[in-house]
Amino acid sequence: MVQKGTWVRIKKILLPVGQRAPQDPEDTRNTPLVMWTKGFLAADANLGDEVQVTTAADRVETGTLVEVDPYYTHSYGKCVPELVQIDRNYRAFLYGGDK
């Protein structure tokens, strides 16, 4: 059970697959348009429930509760060894060595 007032993330399908614009590319038309929103839970709920949240901008949105205490998880991907070598070569060229 997630308590009222908890910072959460919700998911809402804005346009299902059949309602996407016909001029969109095929792969886009075959994917629903999804809105992800974070906010404070308006009432106690469980994951997967339809809920209301109040966002940081005081908007009220509804959607499916998918995450409690969301945080950023993006990255720049895995290390590319070739780029490490390019960096070393570039620094040697500019500064005369590893600095």
C-alpha positions as CSV (number, residue, x, y, z in Angstrom):
1,M,0.0,0.0,0.0
2,V,1.4,3.4,-1.0
3,Q,0.4,6.2,1.3
4,K,-1.3,9.5,0.3
5,G,1.2,12.3,-0.3
6,T,4.0,10.0,-1.5
7,W,6.0,11.1,-4.5
8,V,5.1,8.6,-7.3
9,R,5.2,8.1,-11.1
10,I,2.1,7.4,-13.2
11,K,1.6,6.3,-16.7
12,K,-1.3,7.3,-19.0
13,I,-2.0,6.3,-22.6
14,L,-2.9,9.5,-24.5
15,L,-3.3,7.9,-27.9
16,P,-3.8,4.2,-28.4
17,V,-2.3,2.5,-31.5
18,G,-5.5,2.9,-33.6
19,Q,-5.7,6.7,-33.0
20,R,-2.3,7.8,-34.1
21,A,-2.0,10.1,-37.1
22,P,-2.0,8.3,-40.4
23,Q,0.9,10.3,-41.7
24,D,3.2,9.1,-38.9
25,P,5.8,6.5,-39.8
26,E,4.6,2.9,-39.4
27,D,6.6,2.1,-36.3
28,T,5.2,5.3,-34.6
29,R,1.6,4.4,-35.6
30,N,2.1,0.9,-34.0
31,T,3.2,2.4,-30.7
32,P,0.8,4.1,-28.2
33,L,1.5,7.7,-27.2
34,V,2.3,7.4,-23.5
35,M,2.6,10.2,-20.9
36,W,4.7,9.7,-17.8
37,T,4.1,12.1,-14.9
38,K,5.4,12.4,-11.4
39,G,3.5,13.9,-8.5
40,F,2.1,13.5,-5.0
41,L,-0.5,10.7,-4.6
42,A,-4.0,12.0,-3.8
43,A,-5.2,8.9,-1.9
44,D,-3.8,5.6,-0.6
45,A,-3.3,3.1,-3.5
46,N,-1.5,0.0,-4.7
47,L,0.8,-0.3,-7.7
48,G,-1.2,-0.8,-10.8
49,D,-4.2,1.1,-9.5
50,E,-5.8,4.1,-11.4
51,V,-4.8,7.1,-9.2
52,Q,-4.7,10.9,-9.1
53,V,-1.6,12.9,-8.5
54,T,-0.8,16.5,-7.9
55,T,2.3,17.5,-9.9
56,A,5.0,20.0,-8.7
57,A,3.2,22.6,-11.0
58,D,-0.1,21.9,-9.1
59,R,-1.7,20.1,-12.1
60,V,-3.9,17.2,-11.2
61,E,-3.4,14.2,-13.5
62,T,-4.8,10.6,-13.5
63,G,-3.1,7.4,-14.6
64,T,-1.8,4.0,-13.6
65,L,0.5,4.0,-10.6
66,V,3.8,2.5,-11.7
67,E,6.6,3.6,-9.4
68,V,7.1,4.9,-5.8
69,D,9.8,7.5,-5.1
70,P,11.0,7.7,-8.8
71,Y,14.5,8.7,-9.6
72,Y,16.5,9.4,-12.7
73,T,18.1,6.3,-14.2
74,H,19.4,7.5,-17.5
75,S,23.1,7.2,-18.6
76,Y,25.3,7.7,-21.5
77,G,25.5,4.0,-22.2
78,K,28.4,1.6,-21.9
79,C,32.0,2.6,-22.3
80,V,33.3,2.7,-25.9
81,P,37.0,1.7,-25.7
82,E,37.8,3.5,-29.0
83,L,36.6,6.8,-27.5
84,V,39.0,6.3,-24.6
85,Q,41.9,5.9,-27.0
86,I,40.7,8.9,-29.0
87,D,40.7,11.0,-25.8
88,R,44.2,9.9,-25.0
89,N,45.4,10.8,-28.5
90,Y,43.6,14.1,-28.5
91,R,45.2,15.1,-25.1
92,A,48.6,14.1,-26.3
93,F,48.2,16.1,-29.5
94,L,46.9,19.2,-27.6
95,Y,48.9,19.2,-24.4
96,G,51.9,16.9,-25.1
97,G,50.8,14.0,-22.9
98,D,48.2,12.6,-20.5
99,K,46.8,15.5,-18.4
